[in-house]
Amino acid sequence: MSAGVTVTGTTLENAHLRVAVHADGTFDLTDKESGRIHRGLNRLEDTEDVGDEYDYAPCERTETITTAGVRGRIRVFDRGASALRAALEVSLTLELPDAIAPDRRARADARVACPVTVRVGLAHDARVVEVDTTFDNRVWDHRLRAVFPVTCTSVVSDGHFCANERPLGQPSGEGWVQPPPATFPQQDFSLTDGLAVFNRGLPEIEARAGGLHLTLLRCVGWLSRDDFATRRFSNAGPTVATPDAQCVGVHRFHYAVAPYAGDWVAAGIKPLSRRYRVAPLVVQGVEDRAVPGASLLRHNSTRASITAAKRHEERDTLIVRLFNLTGEAVEETLTFGRDVAAAHRVNLLEEREAELAPISPRELRVGLRPHGIATVEVEFAAAR
């Protein structure tokens, strides 16, 4: 069994990762297996936003304020006696303009202190560094992002039954009603150049040559406006004031990073992201006579991902839906904790289409076309 998490000064370390935390809330991440170091991760940056609830827009005279050079206070937040987990916390302040100027061409001169807390955590045997950032928003008309400096030539973002790889270059948008934005949508994660950024409920990211920019918060005062160039001075909806969309108050953001080497599918980024987003429930298992290690279902490769495991809408059987992460055909093996009596390919309405023969009493092989989706129905044998 590998050693747990150690805390040395402002550094966290386990068997796989070393994390050096800095007073500005950034950290350097060393992958101990490859030796690669990712420096300056989690720099916070704040820029004005004169857009609306639909689209971001900068001022004519833009101004970006970052945590670079800010001196916060670092303390050990968590160091359990069992060394299963440890965390360092940085407390600092961002001095931000209180709003945009009345002419909406620049940020106002008045500054307001906005407290920030960045908590960086590492668990025993983990390959993921968890970040919890708390921001007390006391100003208007701005966008807050976390920046992860890496060399980007393209970005892969988790999507609906697909991982989308996108180039950095955007279409010109000439003749479009709405030009393409610089940001991309994402679900669980985005990755590039050996670094994956996971999130919980943060669906927007931008990839630039200098790194990944994760949107934490957008604060605007209008449902729609027609006075900014990034949408060709056209409305996307009614011009209605929405002061609550300034999001004044305390906000807490959860995200994480994981280094990887080589192909991201082979590195298991998708299951790693899922384990971060949905941590397993832990129970004692003595009082209810639970059996340690018992598993209902697992798949045996990193090339496919299970998206649903549920009871059939009408029958007492198990529905499993999975998809192929890759552009090549995949033969995925599903392993169950009980003997399989029968199995079928079904459609999205859970109607049977073809019978599947188990390859062993508890194993089922499912063929997946490139980027294909499959849904199977499994009937278990009666318990003995």
C-alpha positions in Angstrom: 0.0 0.0 0.0 1.4 3.4 -1.0 2.0 6.1 1.6 -0.7 8.7 2.2 -0.6 12.4 1.8 2.2 14.4 3.3 2.3 18.2 3.9 5.7 19.9 3.9 5.5 23.6 4.3 3.2 24.7 1.4 3.5 21.4 -0.6 1.1 18.5 -0.8 2.4 15.1 -2.0 1.2 11.6 -2.5 2.5 8.6 -4.4 1.6 10.2 -7.8 1.5 14.0 -7.5 3.4 16.9 -5.9 1.5 20.2 -5.5 3.3 23.4 -4.5 0.8 26.0 -3.5 1.6 29.7 -3.8 0.4 32.8 -1.9 -1.6 34.1 -4.9 -3.7 31.0 -5.0 -1.9 29.3 -7.9 -0.1 26.0 -7.7 2.6 24.0 -9.5 1.7 20.4 -10.3 4.3 17.7 -10.7 3.4 14.4 -12.3 5.9 12.1 -10.5 5.6 9.3 -13.0 6.4 11.4 -16.1 8.4 14.1 -14.3 6.4 16.9 -16.1 5.6 20.0 -14.2 2.6 22.3 -14.9 3.3 25.7 -13.4 1.1 28.6 -12.3 -2.2 26.7 -12.5 -5.4 28.3 -11.2 -4.5 32.0 -11.7 -7.7 33.9 -11.3 -8.5 36.7 -13.7 -11.4 39.2 -13.7 -12.5 41.2 -16.8 -15.4 43.6 -17.3 -18.5 42.3 -19.0 -20.9 44.7 -20.8 -22.8 41.9 -22.4 -26.1 40.3 -21.3 -27.3 37.0 -20.1 -26.8 35.5 -23.5 -23.3 36.7 -24.4 -20.1 38.0 -22.9 -18.7 41.3 -24.3 -15.7 43.4 -23.3 -15.5 47.2 -23.0 -14.0 49.3 -25.7 -11.1 50.0 -23.2 -10.8 46.6 -21.6 -9.1 45.9 -18.2 -8.2 42.5 -16.8 -7.1 42.1 -13.1 -5.5 38.9 -12.0 -4.3 37.4 -8.7 -0.7 37.4 -10.1 1.5 39.1 -7.5 -1.2 39.2 -4.8 0.1 38.0 -1.5 -2.4 35.9 0.5 -2.1 33.9 3.6 -1.5 30.1 3.4 -2.6 27.8 6.1 -3.1 24.0 6.5 -6.8 23.5 6.3 -6.9 19.7 6.6 -4.3 17.2 7.7 -6.0 14.1 9.0 -4.1 11.8 11.4 -4.7 8.9 9.0 -3.0 10.8 6.1 -5.8 9.9 3.8 -6.4 13.5 2.8 -4.8 17.0 3.2 -5.6 20.5 2.0 -4.0 23.9 2.0 -6.0 27.1 2.0 -5.0 30.5 0.6 -6.9 33.6 1.7 -6.5 36.8 -0.4 -8.3 39.8 -1.7 -9.0 41.0 -5.2 -9.4 44.8 -5.6 -12.0 45.1 -8.4 -13.8 48.0 -10.1 -17.2 48.4 -8.5 -19.0 48.4 -12.0 -18.5 49.7 -15.5 -18.5 53.4 -16.2 -21.8 55.2 -17.0 -20.8 55.4 -20.7 -20.1 51.6 -20.7 -16.8 52.1 -22.5 -14.5 51.2 -19.6 -14.5 50.0 -16.0 -15.1 52.5 -13.2 -12.2 53.9 -11.2 -13.7 53.1 -7.8 -12.3 49.8 -6.3 -13.9 47.3 -3.9 -12.2 44.6 -2.0 -13.6 41.1 -2.8 -12.4 38.3 -0.5 -11.2 35.1 -2.1 -10.4 31.7 -0.6 -8.7 29.0 -2.6 -8.6 25.5 -1.1 -6.3 23.0 -2.8 -6.8 19.3 -1.7 -5.1 16.0 -2.4 -6.3 12.5 -1.4 -4.4 9.3 -0.7 -3.4 7.6 -4.0 -5.3 10.2 -6.0 -4.3 11.4 -9.5 -6.5 14.4 -9.2 -5.9 17.7 -7.4 -9.2 19.2 -6.1 -9.8 23.0 -6.0 -12.6 24.7 -4.1 -12.6 28.5 -4.7 -14.9 30.8 -2.7 -15.5 34.3 -4.0 -17.4 37.1 -2.3 -18.8 39.1 -5.2 -19.3 42.7 -4.2 -19.1 44.3 -7.6 -21.1 44.5 -10.9 -20.5 43.9 -14.6 -17.6 41.5 -14.8 -16.5 37.9 -15.5 -14.3 35.8 -13.2 -12.3 32.9 -14.6 -9.6 30.4 -13.5 -6.7 30.1 -15.9 -4.5 27.0 -16.5 -1.4 27.8 -18.5 -0.6 25.1 -21.0 0.4 25.0 -24.7 -2.9 24.7 -26.6 -3.2 23.8 -30.3 -6.6 22.2 -29.9 -8.9 21.3 -27.0 -11.0 18.2 -26.3 -14.2 18.9 -24.4 -16.6 16.4 -23.0 -20.0 16.6 -24.7 -23.3 14.6 -25.3 -22.2 11.0 -26.0 -19.1 12.4 -27.6 -15.8 14.1 -26.8 -15.5 17.1 -29.2 -12.0 18.1 -30.4 -11.9 21.7 -31.6 -9.2 23.8 -33.1 -8.3 27.1 -31.5 -9.0 29.1 -34.7 -12.6 30.2 -34.9 -14.6 30.7 -38.2 -14.7 34.3 -39.3 -18.4 34.5 -38.9 -18.7 36.8 -41.9 -22.4 37.1 -42.8 -23.5 35.3 -39.7 -26.3 36.9 -37.6 -24.2 36.1 -34.5 -20.4 35.7 -34.8 -19.0 32.6 -33.1 -17.9 33.3 -29.4 -14.4 32.5 -28.2 -15.8 30.1 -25.6 -16.8 26.4 -25.9 -19.4 24.3 -24.1 -18.3 21.4 -22.0 -19.8 18.8 -19.7 -17.5 16.9 -17.3 -14.1 18.1 -18.5 -11.8 19.7 -21.1 -8.2 18.8 -21.8 -5.1 19.7 -23.8 -1.4 19.2 -23.7 -1.3 16.7 -20.9 -3.6 18.5 -18.5 -7.3 17.8 -17.9 -9.6 20.3 -16.1 -12.6 18.7 -14.4 -15.6 20.7 -13.2 -18.9 20.5 -11.2 -21.5 22.6 -12.9 -19.2 25.0 -14.8 -20.2 24.4 -18.5 -18.0 27.0 -20.3 -14.4 27.1 -21.2 -12.1 29.0 -23.6 -8.9 27.6 -25.1 -6.2 30.0 -26.1 -2.6 29.5 -27.2 -1.7 30.3 -23.6 -4.0 27.9 -21.8 -7.5 27.0 -20.7 -9.8 29.6 -19.2 -12.6 28.2 -17.0 -15.5 30.5 -16.5 -16.5 30.7 -12.8 -18.9 33.6 -12.8 -20.5 36.1 -15.1 -22.2 39.2 -13.6 -24.5 41.3 -15.9 -27.5 43.5 -15.4 -29.6 42.8 -18.5 -31.4 39.9 -20.1 -30.5 41.3 -23.6 -28.9 44.5 -25.0 -28.3 45.7 -28.5 -25.3 47.9 -28.0 -22.2 45.6 -28.1 -20.1 44.7 -31.1 -19.6 41.0 -30.4 -23.2 40.3 -31.4 -23.3 42.9 -34.2 -25.4 45.3 -32.1 -28.5 43.1 -32.3 -30.8 41.9 -29.5 -31.1 38.3 -28.6 -34.3 38.9 -26.5 -36.2 41.7 -24.8 -34.2 44.5 -23.2 -35.2 43.8 -19.6 -33.1 44.9 -16.6 -32.1 41.9 -14.4 -30.2 43.2 -11.4 -30.2 39.8 -9.7 -28.0 38.5 -12.6 -25.2 40.6 -11.1 -24.8 37.6 -8.7 -23.8 39.7 -5.7 -22.9 37.5 -2.7 -20.7 34.5 -1.8 -20.1 31.8 -4.4 -18.3 28.5 -4.2 -16.8 26.8 -7.2 -15.6 23.2 -7.4 -13.2 22.0 -10.1 -10.0 19.9 -10.3 -7.0 19.1 -12.5 -5.3 15.9 -13.5 -2.1 15.4 -15.5 -1.9 12.6 -18.1 0.6 11.3 -20.6 -0.1 10.1 -24.1 -3.6 9.3 -25.3 -6.3 10.7 -23.0 -8.7 7.8 -23.6 -6.0 5.2 -22.7 -5.1 7.4 -19.6 -8.7 6.9 -18.4 -9.6 10.6 -18.1 -13.4 10.0 -18.6 -13.7 7.5 -15.6 -11.3 9.7 -13.6 -13.6 12.7 -14.2 -16.7 10.7 -13.2 -15.1 9.6 -9.9 -14.3 13.2 -9.1 -17.8 14.5 -10.0 -19.7 11.7 -8.3 -17.7 10.4 -5.4 -18.8 6.9 -4.2 -20.9 6.8 -1.0 -19.1 5.1 1.9 -21.0 3.0 4.4 -19.8 0.8 7.3 -21.5 -2.3 5.9 -21.6 -4.3 9.2 -25.1 -3.5 10.5 -26.8 -4.1 7.1 -24.6 -7.2 6.4 -23.2 -5.7 3.1 -20.6 -7.8 1.3 -17.3 -5.8 0.8 -16.2 -5.6 -2.8 -19.5 -6.7 -4.4 -20.1 -5.0 -7.7 -23.3 -5.0 -9.8 -21.7 -3.8 -13.0 -18.4 -2.8 -14.5 -16.9 -2.3 -18.0 -13.4 -3.4 -18.8 -11.8 -0.7 -21.0 -11.3 3.0 -21.0 -12.6 3.3 -24.6 -16.3 3.1 -23.7 -18.3 5.0 -21.0 -21.5 3.9 -19.3 -24.0 6.7 -19.1 -27.0 5.0 -17.5 -27.8 1.9 -15.4 -31.4 1.7 -14.5 -34.5 -0.6 -14.1 -36.5 -1.2 -17.3 -39.6 1.0 -17.4 -41.9 -2.1 -17.6 -39.9 -5.2 -16.7 -37.8 -6.3 -13.8 -34.6 -6.1 -15.8 -31.5 -3.9 -15.9 -31.0 -1.3 -18.7 -27.3 -0.3 -19.4 -26.5 2.4 -21.9 -22.9 3.1 -23.0 -21.1 4.8 -25.9 -17.8 4.6 -27.7 -15.4 7.5 -26.9 -13.2 6.7 -29.9 -13.4 6.9 -33.7 -12.7 3.2 -34.0 -15.0 0.2 -33.5 -14.9 -1.2 -29.9 -15.8 -4.6 -28.4 -16.7 -3.8 -24.8 -17.1 -6.4 -22.1 -19.6 -5.8 -19.4 -19.1 -7.8 -16.2 -22.0 -8.3 -13.7 -22.2 -9.3 -10.1 -24.9 -11.9 -10.8 -25.4 -14.6 -13.4 -27.1 -13.4 -16.6 -30.1 -15.4 -17.8 -30.8 -13.4 -21.0 -29.7 -10.1 -22.7 -30.9 -8.0 -25.6 -29.9 -5.0 -27.6 -32.7 -2.5 -27.2 -33.5 1.0 -28.7 -33.9 4.2 -26.7 -37.5 3.3 -26.1 -36.2 0.1 -24.4 -37.8 -2.1 -27.1 -36.0 -5.3 -27.8 -34.2 -5.5 -31.2 -31.7 -8.4 -31.0 -30.7 -11.1 -28.6 -27.2 -11.1 -27.1 -25.5 -14.3 -26.0 -23.4 -14.0 -22.8 -19.7 -15.0 -23.3 -19.7 -16.4 -19.7 -22.3 -16.6 -16.9 -21.5 -13.1 -15.8 -20.0 -11.4 -18.9 -21.6 -9.8 -21.9 -19.8 -8.5 -25.0 -21.2 -5.4 -26.7 -20.0 -4.2 -30.1 -19.9 -0.4 -30.6 -19.4 1.4 -33.9 -17.1 4.5 -34.0 -18.6 7.0 -31.6 -21.6 4.7 -31.4 -24.2 4.4 -28.6 -25.6 1.0 -27.4 -28.4 0.2 -25.0 -28.7 -3.4 -23.6 -31.3 -5.1 -21.4 -30.1 -7.7 -18.9 -32.2 -10.3 -17.2 -30.5 -11.8 -14.2 -30.8 -15.5 -13.2 -32.8 -16.2 -10.0 -30.6 -16.0 -6.9 -29.7 -19.4 -5.5 
